[in-house]
Amino acid sequence: MKKLIVTFRVEDAQRKLLESIFKEKAEIIYLKDFDKSEYDTVLMNADILFAWNPSREFKNVIKDSFKNLKFVQLFSAGFDHIDFNQFPVNCKIASNKGAYAEPMAEHILAMVLSIYKNLFDNHKKLAAGEFNQKGMNHSLKDSKCGILGFGGIGKATAKLLKVFGAKIYAINTSGKTNEEVEFIGTLNDLDYVLRNSDIVIISLPLNKETGGLINKNKLRLMKPDAVLINVARGEIIIEKDLFEHLKADPEFSAGIDAWWIEPFVEGEFKINYPFFELPNLLGSPHNSAIVPGIFLHAINEAGANILKFIEGKEVEVINNDKG
């Protein structure tokens, strides 16, 4: 029987779900039940890891502890925080792709509508005694929405936006999709999508192709009153360039859920420019996926993937393409 090590702390309900998923399929060992001094010994026998942030969880663990490891399943959908050198070359690594797509799509829609309907600005004006009933809002009907990264999150977002009559301009790795969209292309078509979109949503993974993808030149291609939403990774946008663009173009707006320096990786939240002094910036603390029951759902999705590996079925794995 495979030894499955769960490396992060789980609640009772989550343990019960894991036990039901892997009953008679794998022996589950919870690393947090042990003292840190015992981690090396426990991990030495692991066939499979179910991990959240291994770069931090195994900061003081010797590399030889993973010599028998064959598969790592991430709890997170993103994988740019992974140090692939921690694990054996032949060890397969899978992300929890699509597990958080639906609540993230709702969050994207909420950000878009908040900006398009000037909700926060109007609220502040009302509080100050200003009643401007003729203030103009935007409509999503017939708007062009560019979605950079047309995977689980992108498709779930497109489904919601199309209800409002928005037209979808999508970008993915293949340039193909079975979804009904106005346009589908690859990163080679980025300029076309940026020029033509009223709203641009970033749901791309961070890798060597996407790091710094949105710089001052790309921002200048966008419409003066465009909306840019980022729920992916902060590093996809050049921080300085976005701040300067927002400051210079007050009709341009951005909704940022994914920041450049965050506690999950860096241990703190920090911005290098005073974004929150700008009226055209809407921020959230990278919690677009956090809704009741989401972690049980994510465990269920990841558990199904681990079962595929145990049963010898094909599993979609990730590669070290961060660059």
Backbone bond lengths (Angstrom), bond angles and torsions (degrees), N, CA, C in turn:
res aa  C-N    CA-C-N  psi(-1)  N-CA   C-N-CA  omega(-1)  CA-C   N-CA-C  phi
1 M - - - 1.464 - - 1.527 109.81 -
2 K 1.341 116.52 135.13 1.456 121.57 -179.49 1.532 110.87 -66.34
3 K 1.330 114.65 143.51 1.460 120.26 174.94 1.525 108.79 -97.30
4 L 1.328 114.95 116.48 1.456 122.50 -178.79 1.525 108.93 -106.29
5 I 1.332 116.63 119.05 1.457 122.01 179.94 1.524 108.94 -101.73
6 V 1.325 116.49 119.14 1.471 121.87 173.33 1.520 106.67 -91.74
7 T 1.329 117.20 117.65 1.465 120.69 -167.48 1.529 114.38 -93.15
8 F 1.334 117.72 -12.68 1.458 121.00 -177.39 1.529 109.67 -113.32
9 R 1.320 116.16 162.08 1.454 120.87 -177.82 1.532 110.57 -72.01
10 V 1.321 116.71 132.59 1.460 121.78 179.32 1.523 109.69 -124.37
11 E 1.327 115.86 148.90 1.463 121.85 178.86 1.530 110.07 -82.90
12 D 1.331 115.78 170.36 1.470 120.63 -175.79 1.526 112.27 -57.74
13 A 1.333 116.99 -43.66 1.468 120.23 -178.85 1.527 110.77 -64.52
14 Q 1.318 116.24 -35.54 1.456 120.44 179.12 1.532 111.04 -70.53
15 R 1.329 116.26 -37.25 1.479 120.01 176.27 1.527 110.68 -63.56
16 K 1.328 115.73 -43.55 1.460 119.55 179.96 1.525 111.11 -60.65
17 L 1.329 115.89 -40.39 1.466 119.73 178.51 1.523 110.71 -65.29
18 L 1.318 117.27 -44.22 1.464 120.45 178.56 1.526 111.21 -61.37
19 E 1.333 116.18 -42.68 1.466 119.69 179.68 1.526 110.98 -62.71
20 S 1.328 117.10 -36.87 1.462 119.73 -179.94 1.527 111.67 -72.30
21 I 1.327 117.33 -34.46 1.464 121.46 -179.78 1.517 110.92 -68.01
22 F 1.349 116.10 -42.33 1.468 119.77 -170.53 1.523 113.63 -106.08
23 K 1.332 116.54 16.60 1.457 120.21 177.73 1.528 110.63 -55.08
24 E 1.322 116.52 122.45 1.470 124.60 -179.71 1.531 112.76 63.24
25 K 1.336 117.37 10.90 1.464 121.44 179.02 1.528 112.07 -109.21
26 A 1.337 115.59 -33.26 1.460 119.62 -178.41 1.521 109.49 -157.69
27 E 1.311 115.52 151.51 1.459 121.27 173.11 1.527 107.82 -88.85
28 I 1.323 116.55 119.43 1.458 120.89 -176.92 1.527 109.81 -94.27
29 I 1.312 115.63 128.69 1.462 122.41 177.22 1.525 107.61 -123.72
30 Y 1.324 115.82 127.50 1.462 121.26 -178.52 1.531 108.80 -97.17
31 L 1.306 115.52 111.80 1.458 120.65 -174.13 1.529 112.31 -60.67
32 K 1.336 116.31 -34.10 1.465 120.30 -177.37 1.530 112.48 -69.78
33 D 1.348 117.55 -8.59 1.461 120.78 175.24 1.527 111.48 -78.38
34 F 1.328 116.60 -9.24 1.452 121.91 -176.79 1.532 110.86 -109.48
35 D 1.299 116.15 158.86 1.460 121.50 172.13 1.526 109.04 -73.04
36 K 1.316 116.69 149.29 1.470 120.74 -178.80 1.528 112.52 -57.16
37 S 1.310 116.50 -29.44 1.467 120.44 179.31 1.526 111.83 -67.08
38 E 1.340 116.56 -16.80 1.464 121.11 -179.03 1.521 113.06 -97.42
39 Y 1.333 117.63 -4.96 1.466 121.11 -173.92 1.522 112.71 -56.50
40 D 1.325 116.94 -45.40 1.469 119.71 -177.05 1.519 111.34 -57.96
41 T 1.331 116.45 -43.69 1.463 121.16 -178.44 1.524 111.06 -66.49
42 V 1.333 116.25 -43.62 1.470 120.57 -179.44 1.525 110.97 -64.27
43 L 1.314 116.02 -45.70 1.465 120.64 -176.55 1.521 112.91 -68.94
44 M 1.331 117.06 -25.14 1.461 121.11 -178.29 1.525 111.65 -58.25
45 N 1.332 117.23 -27.64 1.468 121.11 -177.06 1.520 113.13 -98.40
46 A 1.330 117.44 4.72 1.463 120.77 -174.44 1.524 112.47 -75.69
47 D 1.327 115.20 133.30 1.471 120.83 169.49 1.526 109.75 -93.12
48 I 1.356 114.96 -37.64 1.464 121.71 -174.77 1.523 109.18 -134.11
49 L 1.320 115.80 138.87 1.455 121.55 172.32 1.522 109.09 -112.33
50 F 1.326 115.44 136.16 1.464 121.61 168.85 1.518 104.37 -111.15
51 A 1.334 116.94 102.28 1.464 121.87 -168.22 1.517 111.24 -124.43
52 W 1.328 115.50 158.65 1.461 121.79 178.50 1.521 110.20 -108.90
53 N 1.304 116.19 -55.75 1.464 120.82 -179.54 1.525 108.91 -137.72
54 P 1.329 117.77 73.78 1.463 120.80 -173.58 1.517 115.09 -59.61
55 S 1.314 118.13 -28.78 1.463 119.92 179.60 1.525 111.30 -61.63
56 R 1.346 116.69 -33.44 1.462 120.85 176.52 1.526 111.96 -92.03
57 E 1.331 116.59 -37.86 1.464 120.42 -177.85 1.523 112.09 -63.98
58 F 1.331 116.34 -31.95 1.462 120.68 -176.67 1.530 112.00 -114.98
59 K 1.314 115.99 34.16 1.462 121.25 -175.67 1.527 111.97 -57.42
60 N 1.350 116.68 -37.87 1.469 120.94 -176.24 1.522 112.89 -110.23
61 V 1.332 115.88 15.41 1.463 120.03 179.83 1.525 109.85 -90.97
62 I 1.309 116.63 135.89 1.470 119.98 -179.43 1.528 109.82 -73.17
63 K 1.322 115.46 144.78 1.467 120.93 -175.71 1.522 112.07 -60.24
64 D 1.332 117.57 -31.99 1.457 121.88 -177.75 1.525 112.43 -64.16
65 S 1.350 115.67 -16.32 1.472 119.69 179.27 1.523 111.97 -64.54
66 F 1.320 117.07 -20.68 1.461 121.49 -175.75 1.532 112.98 -100.80
67 K 1.325 116.80 15.51 1.467 119.21 -171.35 1.525 113.38 -63.17
68 N 1.339 117.87 -25.46 1.471 120.87 179.77 1.527 113.25 -97.97
69 L 1.319 115.82 3.04 1.461 120.82 -174.71 1.526 111.94 -72.95
70 K 1.328 115.04 134.30 1.454 120.16 -177.88 1.533 113.85 -116.99
71 F 1.353 116.18 -23.32 1.464 119.08 -174.71 1.523 109.79 -152.47
72 V 1.345 115.51 136.34 1.460 122.02 173.99 1.519 108.29 -122.09
73 Q 1.331 116.31 122.08 1.452 121.93 174.32 1.518 108.40 -106.00
74 L 1.323 116.91 122.09 1.453 121.11 178.51 1.518 110.83 -84.75
75 F 1.323 116.04 143.79 1.458 121.68 173.70 1.527 109.75 -77.02
76 S 1.305 115.77 -27.62 1.466 121.93 -178.77 1.524 110.67 -87.00
77 A 1.341 114.98 154.96 1.463 120.08 174.64 1.524 110.16 -78.98
78 G 1.336 116.33 -36.68 1.461 120.89 178.40 1.517 110.94 -79.00
79 F 1.329 116.15 155.81 1.461 119.45 -178.04 1.523 113.01 -139.25
80 D 1.331 117.38 11.09 1.464 120.18 -178.37 1.523 112.66 -69.27
81 H 1.347 117.56 -16.04 1.459 121.01 179.71 1.526 112.71 -85.14
82 I 1.318 117.06 0.17 1.461 121.04 -175.68 1.528 111.59 -82.91
83 D 1.345 116.05 134.43 1.458 122.06 170.69 1.527 106.59 -96.11
84 F 1.312 116.54 99.22 1.460 121.21 -176.24 1.530 111.89 -63.02
85 N 1.317 116.63 -23.92 1.460 120.50 -179.10 1.519 112.78 -70.83
86 Q 1.336 117.57 -12.14 1.463 121.10 176.87 1.519 111.84 -66.22
87 F 1.329 116.41 -28.03 1.452 120.79 -167.61 1.527 111.72 -112.72
88 P 1.332 117.23 158.91 1.465 120.53 177.57 1.529 111.66 -56.91
89 V 1.310 116.04 150.51 1.468 121.47 -176.90 1.523 111.59 -59.12
90 N 1.322 117.24 -37.29 1.472 120.67 -176.70 1.528 113.08 -88.36
91 C 1.328 117.94 5.94 1.461 121.33 179.01 1.527 109.95 -78.51
92 K 1.322 116.45 129.49 1.460 121.27 179.42 1.527 109.81 -87.05
93 I 1.336 116.14 142.01 1.462 121.51 -179.31 1.533 108.80 -128.17
94 A 1.322 115.82 131.76 1.473 121.17 -179.41 1.522 109.58 -127.29
95 S 1.324 115.88 141.07 1.463 120.47 175.06 1.531 109.27 -93.22
96 N 1.328 115.50 167.35 1.468 120.36 179.58 1.529 108.89 -91.05
97 K 1.292 114.16 60.96 1.458 122.94 -172.07 1.524 112.41 -60.10
98 G 1.321 115.73 126.73 1.452 121.20 174.83 1.516 115.80 81.71
99 A 1.335 117.63 -4.43 1.459 120.33 -174.67 1.522 112.99 -65.43
100 Y 1.320 116.36 -27.33 1.477 120.33 -174.91 1.533 112.15 -111.42
101 A 1.319 117.10 14.22 1.461 121.63 -169.24 1.531 113.69 -62.54
102 E 1.305 118.18 -45.99 1.471 119.85 -172.08 1.529 113.29 -66.53
103 P 1.338 120.18 -49.71 1.468 117.55 177.07 1.525 113.19 -64.97
104 M 1.323 116.80 -31.86 1.466 119.66 177.52 1.522 110.78 -66.43
105 A 1.326 117.09 -37.78 1.461 120.83 177.52 1.529 110.42 -64.03
106 E 1.328 116.90 -40.04 1.464 120.71 176.99 1.534 110.63 -62.33
107 H 1.325 115.69 -41.15 1.468 120.77 -179.47 1.528 110.74 -64.45
108 I 1.325 115.56 -41.81 1.468 120.38 177.26 1.523 110.03 -59.76
109 L 1.328 115.94 -47.94 1.459 120.23 179.01 1.528 111.27 -59.67
110 A 1.333 116.91 -41.75 1.468 120.91 179.34 1.521 110.69 -61.96
111 M 1.322 116.99 -41.88 1.469 120.19 178.73 1.526 111.04 -64.78
112 V 1.315 115.76 -44.78 1.470 120.15 -179.93 1.523 110.49 -60.55
113 L 1.318 116.92 -48.72 1.462 120.62 -178.29 1.534 112.14 -66.48
114 S 1.325 116.66 -38.24 1.462 119.82 177.74 1.522 111.08 -59.68
115 I 1.334 115.32 -41.89 1.467 120.20 179.58 1.528 110.53 -74.05
116 Y 1.329 116.62 -46.32 1.462 120.49 -176.70 1.525 112.16 -64.07
117 K 1.311 117.18 -31.77 1.466 120.92 -177.70 1.536 112.23 -98.83
118 N 1.332 116.92 6.84 1.472 121.62 176.87 1.528 112.60 52.54
119 L 1.311 116.76 37.99 1.461 120.33 -172.43 1.529 113.29 -62.15
120 F 1.326 116.58 -46.96 1.458 119.05 -176.28 1.529 111.62 -72.35
121 D 1.312 116.10 -38.81 1.470 119.82 178.94 1.525 110.80 -64.13
122 N 1.335 116.62 -44.43 1.464 120.42 179.35 1.527 112.01 -65.74
123 H 1.319 115.53 -36.06 1.465 119.77 177.97 1.537 110.42 -62.51
124 K 1.325 115.98 -45.56 1.468 120.11 179.64 1.525 111.50 -63.84
125 K 1.332 116.85 -39.21 1.466 120.61 179.70 1.529 110.97 -66.84
126 L 1.323 116.21 -40.99 1.460 119.32 177.15 1.528 110.92 -62.28
127 A 1.333 115.75 -42.08 1.469 120.35 179.51 1.526 111.35 -61.61
128 A 1.344 115.89 -28.42 1.465 121.17 179.30 1.530 112.00 -90.05
129 G 1.351 116.79 3.83 1.464 120.69 177.21 1.518 114.92 91.65
130 E 1.337 117.55 6.26 1.471 120.58 -179.67 1.525 109.78 -94.69
131 F 1.332 117.22 123.75 1.458 122.88 -178.40 1.527 108.06 -117.41
132 N 1.331 115.76 91.33 1.462 120.65 -176.14 1.532 109.45 -105.11
133 Q 1.315 116.48 84.30 1.461 121.12 -176.55 1.522 112.74 -70.19
134 K 1.324 117.01 -18.06 1.463 120.73 -178.98 1.522 113.01 -93.87
135 G 1.329 116.13 5.34 1.468 119.07 177.88 1.518 111.14 -62.02
136 M 1.322 116.48 130.34 1.467 122.05 -173.34 1.530 112.02 -81.28
137 N 1.336 116.78 134.40 1.459 123.83 172.24 1.528 109.30 -106.14
138 H 1.325 115.74 171.57 1.466 121.39 174.02 1.519 109.48 -102.92
139 S 1.323 116.42 159.94 1.460 122.23 176.46 1.526 109.39 -120.26
140 L 1.330 115.53 141.74 1.464 120.13 176.83 1.530 111.89 -77.58
141 K 1.311 117.36 -18.59 1.464 120.40 -179.08 1.521 109.83 -61.16
142 D 1.329 115.22 125.74 1.469 124.14 -179.66 1.527 113.58 66.83
143 S 1.332 117.93 9.88 1.468 119.63 174.74 1.528 109.17 -72.84
144 K 1.312 115.43 155.51 1.464 121.38 178.42 1.525 108.39 -105.14
145 C 1.321 115.34 118.12 1.462 121.18 -175.58 1.521 110.32 -112.55
146 G 1.319 115.55 112.49 1.458 120.86 176.43 1.517 110.02 -85.68
147 I 1.324 117.22 126.15 1.464 121.83 179.26 1.526 107.81 -116.00
148 L 1.324 115.84 109.25 1.463 122.09 179.74 1.518 108.30 -91.10
149 G 1.320 115.56 102.87 1.451 121.40 -173.94 1.507 109.51 107.45
150 F 1.324 116.42 86.83 1.463 120.97 -172.68 1.521 110.44 -102.50
151 G 1.357 114.42 57.12 1.458 120.86 174.13 1.515 109.32 -99.41
152 G 1.339 116.48 -141.78 1.448 120.54 -177.63 1.514 113.50 -58.97
153 I 1.334 116.66 -48.25 1.461 120.94 -178.88 1.525 110.56 -66.74
154 G 1.322 116.05 -46.42 1.460 120.62 -178.41 1.514 112.46 -60.73
155 K 1.322 116.46 -43.15 1.470 120.50 -179.20 1.523 111.27 -68.68
156 A 1.340 116.76 -40.22 1.468 119.87 178.65 1.529 110.67 -64.51
157 T 1.332 115.71 -36.95 1.465 120.62 178.28 1.525 110.96 -68.10
158 A 1.316 116.04 -44.04 1.465 120.58 179.39 1.531 110.81 -59.57
159 K 1.316 117.01 -38.95 1.462 121.72 179.55 1.533 110.88 -58.95
160 L 1.335 116.37 -42.59 1.465 120.55 179.12 1.524 111.68 -70.94
161 L 1.316 115.93 -43.45 1.466 119.78 -177.10 1.525 112.15 -65.14
162 K 1.324 116.14 -35.55 1.464 119.37 -178.08 1.528 112.52 -67.10
163 V 1.325 116.16 -24.11 1.470 119.87 175.56 1.525 110.21 -61.20
164 F 1.334 116.33 -31.67 1.464 121.87 -179.71 1.532 112.42 -86.57
165 G 1.321 116.76 -1.18 1.460 120.23 179.64 1.511 114.26 90.33
166 A 1.326 117.34 16.65 1.466 120.59 178.80 1.523 110.49 -77.38
167 K 1.322 114.91 151.13 1.461 121.66 177.55 1.535 108.03 -102.68
168 I 1.336 116.81 134.55 1.458 122.26 -171.26 1.523 111.95 -102.08
169 Y 1.325 114.98 124.65 1.459 123.09 173.52 1.527 106.57 -113.24
170 A 1.326 116.80 106.64 1.464 120.80 -169.00 1.533 112.48 -110.26
171 I 1.325 113.68 151.71 1.460 121.26 175.15 1.529 108.49 -131.29
172 N 1.339 115.26 129.92 1.464 120.33 173.06 1.530 108.96 -141.27
173 T 1.304 118.10 -171.87 1.469 120.17 -175.72 1.525 113.33 -76.91
174 S 1.335 117.12 -28.72 1.464 120.01 -175.61 1.520 113.67 -94.81
175 G 1.335 117.44 -22.87 1.458 120.05 -174.16 1.514 112.23 75.58
176 K 1.349 115.69 16.74 1.468 120.76 -179.58 1.528 109.69 -133.60
177 T 1.325 117.04 150.98 1.457 121.60 175.16 1.520 109.71 -161.06
178 N 1.320 115.97 153.29 1.464 121.28 174.14 1.523 111.67 -91.56
179 E 1.347 116.12 -5.97 1.465 120.38 179.43 1.533 110.19 -75.37
180 E 1.325 115.59 153.75 1.461 120.11 176.40 1.524 109.60 -81.18
181 V 1.313 116.44 109.13 1.466 121.96 -179.23 1.526 109.28 -133.67
182 E 1.321 115.14 160.28 1.460 121.01 177.11 1.527 110.80 -74.59
183 F 1.361 114.87 -34.72 1.461 120.51 -178.74 1.524 108.96 -152.51
184 I 1.344 116.95 141.70 1.462 122.54 172.97 1.525 107.96 -133.50
185 G 1.330 115.99 133.16 1.455 120.43 179.57 1.517 110.70 -154.60
186 T 1.320 115.83 -169.59 1.463 122.38 178.26 1.526 108.77 -113.04
187 L 1.322 116.67 -174.75 1.466 120.33 177.81 1.525 112.16 -61.03
188 N 1.318 117.18 -18.86 1.463 120.10 174.47 1.531 112.01 -65.00
189 D 1.322 115.55 -19.61 1.470 121.61 -179.75 1.525 112.12 -101.69
190 L 1.317 116.63 13.54 1.460 120.47 -175.49 1.526 112.63 -56.99
191 D 1.320 117.41 -46.51 1.470 120.06 -177.64 1.525 111.54 -59.80
192 Y 1.318 116.52 -40.41 1.465 121.13 179.57 1.534 110.47 -61.80
193 V 1.333 116.14 -45.01 1.464 120.60 -178.93 1.526 110.55 -66.75
194 L 1.335 117.46 -42.84 1.461 120.15 -179.81 1.529 111.61 -63.28
195 R 1.323 117.31 -41.80 1.478 120.99 -178.96 1.530 112.00 -64.71
196 N 1.324 116.11 -34.76 1.467 119.89 -170.75 1.523 114.68 -98.02
197 S 1.313 118.19 -6.35 1.461 120.38 -173.76 1.528 112.22 -94.98
198 D 1.325 114.63 139.72 1.463 120.94 170.85 1.527 110.14 -82.31
199 I 1.317 114.90 -32.23 1.468 122.51 179.61 1.520 107.98 -130.24
200 V 1.326 116.89 134.49 1.466 121.45 176.77 1.521 108.28 -122.70
201 I 1.325 115.73 125.77 1.464 122.22 -177.94 1.523 108.90 -115.45
202 I 1.324 116.38 126.80 1.460 121.26 -179.97 1.521 109.20 -101.61
203 S 1.325 116.39 114.85 1.468 122.00 175.12 1.530 109.60 -133.59
204 L 1.328 114.90 36.16 1.463 122.90 -178.97 1.523 111.15 -87.06
205 P 1.334 117.98 151.77 1.464 119.18 168.82 1.530 109.54 -73.77
206 L 1.306 116.22 152.53 1.460 121.12 175.96 1.521 108.87 -85.72
207 N 1.332 116.44 122.15 1.464 121.27 176.08 1.532 108.70 -152.74
208 K 1.311 117.42 -168.76 1.465 120.85 -175.12 1.527 112.65 -65.30
209 E 1.331 117.06 -23.07 1.463 120.49 178.58 1.519 112.98 -84.95
210 T 1.331 116.59 -31.37 1.462 119.87 -172.02 1.521 114.18 -101.49
211 G 1.325 118.60 -14.78 1.457 120.34 177.39 1.529 110.64 -61.82
212 G 1.334 117.64 124.12 1.469 120.75 -178.58 1.511 114.17 69.91
213 L 1.324 116.61 18.56 1.475 121.08 -175.97 1.527 111.87 -60.52
214 I 1.326 116.20 -43.78 1.467 120.27 -177.62 1.532 108.54 -96.92
215 N 1.326 115.21 100.85 1.465 121.73 179.67 1.528 109.26 -114.83
216 K 1.320 116.65 -172.59 1.471 119.69 -176.14 1.523 112.68 -60.30
217 N 1.330 117.16 -35.33 1.464 119.52 179.63 1.522 111.97 -67.78
218 K 1.335 116.35 -38.93 1.466 119.76 178.31 1.527 110.43 -70.14
219 L 1.318 117.09 -38.26 1.464 120.40 178.58 1.518 111.33 -63.05
220 R 1.330 116.26 -36.50 1.463 120.61 179.78 1.526 112.33 -69.37
221 L 1.332 116.72 -20.59 1.466 120.05 177.20 1.527 111.34 -73.17
222 M 1.316 116.45 -23.72 1.455 120.72 -174.08 1.528 111.55 -76.81
223 K 1.315 116.18 160.07 1.459 121.38 179.76 1.530 110.30 -63.08
224 P 1.322 118.31 147.83 1.472 121.42 -177.48 1.531 113.35 -57.27
225 D 1.340 117.03 -30.99 1.461 120.32 -178.59 1.526 112.08 -109.97
226 A 1.325 116.46 25.52 1.465 121.04 -179.23 1.527 111.02 -70.70
227 V 1.325 114.84 161.29 1.463 122.53 175.71 1.527 108.02 -117.61
228 L 1.330 116.58 129.91 1.462 122.63 178.45 1.525 108.53 -114.53
229 I 1.343 116.32 124.19 1.468 121.91 179.78 1.531 108.14 -118.01
230 N 1.342 116.36 130.75 1.463 119.96 178.01 1.524 110.70 -125.48
231 V 1.347 116.21 112.00 1.465 121.77 175.18 1.527 110.65 -114.58
232 A 1.323 116.93 11.13 1.465 121.46 -174.32 1.530 111.21 -95.62
233 R 1.311 117.06 -93.13 1.456 122.95 178.34 1.526 108.65 -138.89
234 G 1.324 116.23 139.31 1.456 120.87 -178.33 1.509 113.14 -57.29
235 E 1.332 116.58 -38.55 1.460 121.00 -173.68 1.519 114.18 -66.21
236 I 1.321 117.72 -9.84 1.467 120.09 176.36 1.533 110.27 -68.93
237 I 1.324 116.25 -25.97 1.469 122.22 177.10 1.520 108.94 -109.29
238 I 1.320 117.35 137.97 1.462 120.77 172.89 1.529 108.25 -72.35
239 E 1.324 116.66 116.86 1.462 121.19 -172.46 1.535 112.14 -58.13
240 K 1.306 117.52 -49.04 1.467 122.35 -178.21 1.527 110.85 -60.55
241 D 1.334 115.67 -42.16 1.464 120.25 -177.56 1.523 111.43 -66.10
242 L 1.331 117.04 -39.25 1.462 119.28 178.95 1.525 110.68 -67.17
243 F 1.328 117.05 -44.53 1.464 119.66 -179.84 1.528 110.66 -59.10
244 E 1.320 116.82 -47.55 1.459 120.36 -177.62 1.527 111.48 -65.89
245 H 1.330 116.90 -35.29 1.461 120.36 179.02 1.533 110.43 -68.18
246 L 1.328 117.01 -43.85 1.460 121.08 178.14 1.529 110.95 -62.50
247 K 1.315 116.24 -40.14 1.461 120.37 -178.24 1.527 111.20 -69.42
248 A 1.333 116.52 -38.14 1.467 120.79 -176.96 1.516 112.67 -81.62
249 D 1.334 117.79 -23.89 1.464 122.22 -175.83 1.523 109.80 -124.53
250 P 1.310 118.03 83.60 1.478 121.20 -174.54 1.524 114.53 -63.82
251 E 1.337 118.54 -18.20 1.465 120.21 176.75 1.530 111.65 -79.15
252 F 1.313 116.06 -19.57 1.469 121.98 177.96 1.528 108.16 -80.24
253 S 1.336 117.36 139.66 1.466 120.63 -178.77 1.526 111.22 -131.06
254 A 1.319 115.26 156.08 1.465 120.37 177.37 1.521 110.26 -139.15
255 G 1.318 115.18 142.68 1.458 122.96 171.71 1.516 107.79 -117.01
256 I 1.322 117.02 117.05 1.463 121.40 -174.14 1.528 110.38 -116.36
257 D 1.314 115.83 119.31 1.461 122.03 173.91 1.529 110.26 -106.80
258 A 1.336 116.91 -29.11 1.465 122.50 -178.75 1.528 109.14 -107.79
259 W 1.341 116.26 120.57 1.462 122.24 -172.78 1.518 111.47 -106.83
260 W 1.313 115.32 171.75 1.461 121.19 -174.05 1.525 112.50 -79.78
261 I 1.307 116.83 -38.53 1.465 121.12 177.83 1.528 107.42 -124.10
262 E 1.349 115.70 111.33 1.454 121.16 -174.90 1.525 111.16 -127.30
263 P 1.329 117.72 155.27 1.467 121.18 -179.01 1.523 114.83 -58.65
264 F 1.339 118.21 -34.51 1.465 120.89 -174.35 1.530 111.96 -58.29
265 V 1.320 116.07 -38.89 1.467 120.63 -178.84 1.528 111.43 -104.55
266 E 1.330 116.27 -47.06 1.462 120.94 -172.33 1.533 113.69 -93.29
267 G 1.332 116.95 -12.93 1.453 119.77 -179.14 1.516 114.50 85.03
268 E 1.327 118.07 1.37 1.465 122.39 179.52 1.523 110.01 -158.29
269 F 1.328 115.09 161.77 1.459 121.27 171.52 1.522 108.05 -104.10
270 K 1.328 115.15 130.55 1.461 119.50 -178.12 1.518 109.47 -153.18
271 I 1.328 116.82 138.05 1.462 121.68 171.52 1.521 108.15 -120.16
272 N 1.305 115.75 145.97 1.463 121.16 -176.84 1.521 113.09 -95.47
273 Y 1.327 116.27 -3.17 1.464 121.65 -179.73 1.526 108.17 -139.12
274 P 1.332 118.78 149.73 1.472 121.56 -175.15 1.533 113.26 -78.00
275 F 1.321 115.32 66.49 1.461 120.38 -178.52 1.528 112.62 -57.29
276 F 1.322 116.59 -36.90 1.458 119.19 -172.52 1.521 113.28 -79.16
277 E 1.310 116.73 2.55 1.462 120.96 169.59 1.522 111.00 -87.78
278 L 1.328 116.18 -8.55 1.463 121.21 -177.26 1.526 110.71 -92.75
279 P 1.331 117.94 134.47 1.466 120.48 179.67 1.525 113.96 -76.16
280 N 1.325 116.85 -14.23 1.466 120.93 -176.18 1.531 112.56 -103.14
281 L 1.332 116.12 25.26 1.465 122.18 177.67 1.523 108.94 -123.15
282 L 1.332 115.88 127.97 1.461 122.28 174.70 1.523 107.85 -118.10
283 G 1.329 117.57 124.01 1.461 120.38 -176.47 1.511 113.27 -120.60
284 S 1.329 114.99 153.66 1.465 121.98 170.45 1.526 107.54 -142.32
285 P 1.333 117.97 153.73 1.477 121.85 -171.68 1.529 114.71 -84.35
286 H 1.314 116.53 55.94 1.467 123.07 178.78 1.539 111.33 47.59
287 N 1.324 115.41 43.66 1.471 120.25 -179.43 1.523 111.75 -117.87
288 S 1.324 116.68 25.37 1.467 120.60 -176.51 1.524 112.81 -61.29
289 A 1.338 117.37 -23.04 1.466 120.34 -178.28 1.521 113.26 -95.74
290 I 1.326 117.55 -8.97 1.462 120.29 -168.64 1.524 111.70 -85.44
291 V 1.322 114.78 99.77 1.463 123.08 176.17 1.535 107.31 -134.43
292 P 1.335 118.29 161.75 1.463 120.03 179.13 1.529 112.38 -55.47
293 G 1.327 115.32 132.74 1.459 120.77 176.57 1.512 115.41 84.40
294 I 1.334 118.36 -2.43 1.471 119.64 -173.83 1.525 112.16 -67.31
295 F 1.334 117.50 -34.03 1.466 118.46 -177.46 1.526 111.58 -73.41
296 L 1.327 116.92 -33.11 1.468 118.96 173.17 1.524 110.31 -65.25
297 H 1.324 115.52 -41.41 1.466 119.57 177.60 1.529 110.37 -62.26
298 A 1.325 116.78 -43.46 1.465 121.03 -178.61 1.526 111.46 -65.54
299 I 1.342 116.56 -37.26 1.468 120.18 176.48 1.516 110.29 -65.27
300 N 1.317 116.52 -40.27 1.466 121.10 178.85 1.521 111.53 -62.50
301 E 1.348 115.87 -42.64 1.462 120.72 179.39 1.526 110.90 -66.54
302 A 1.338 116.29 -45.99 1.461 120.19 179.64 1.522 110.95 -65.85
303 G 1.348 115.75 -39.21 1.458 119.99 179.43 1.516 112.49 -61.03
304 A 1.324 116.26 -39.29 1.470 120.33 177.65 1.520 110.85 -62.66
305 N 1.327 116.23 -36.30 1.462 120.81 179.40 1.529 111.20 -69.87
306 I 1.341 115.67 -41.61 1.466 119.77 177.94 1.529 110.44 -62.88
307 L 1.329 117.11 -39.91 1.467 120.76 178.02 1.527 111.42 -60.78
308 K 1.328 115.86 -38.76 1.468 118.91 176.91 1.526 110.41 -57.86
309 F 1.338 115.35 -44.69 1.469 119.24 179.66 1.524 110.85 -63.42
310 I 1.326 117.04 -45.82 1.466 120.83 -179.29 1.523 111.03 -60.13
311 E 1.331 116.28 -37.88 1.469 121.03 -177.97 1.521 113.39 -86.04
312 G 1.328 116.62 5.09 1.458 120.28 176.32 1.504 115.15 77.64
313 K 1.328 116.38 16.20 1.460 120.30 178.61 1.524 110.39 -86.15
314 E 1.329 115.75 162.91 1.464 120.54 -178.23 1.530 110.63 -69.67
315 V 1.322 114.62 132.01 1.455 121.64 178.99 1.515 109.10 -122.30
316 E 1.327 116.88 133.54 1.469 120.71 177.50 1.518 108.67 -74.16
317 V 1.324 116.67 120.79 1.455 121.36 -176.71 1.530 110.11 -112.82
318 I 1.326 114.84 164.40 1.467 120.62 178.76 1.520 109.12 -106.82
319 N 1.319 115.05 157.11 1.449 121.87 -179.32 1.514 110.02 -117.24
320 N 1.296 116.12 160.96 1.459 121.10 178.72 1.523 109.59 -80.12
321 D 1.347 115.74 79.61 1.470 120.04 -178.52 1.513 111.26 -113.43
322 K 1.341 116.78 17.44 1.463 119.53 -179.53 1.521 111.11 -63.92
323 G 1.331 116.56 -36.54 1.469 121.47 175.77 1.502 113.00 73.34
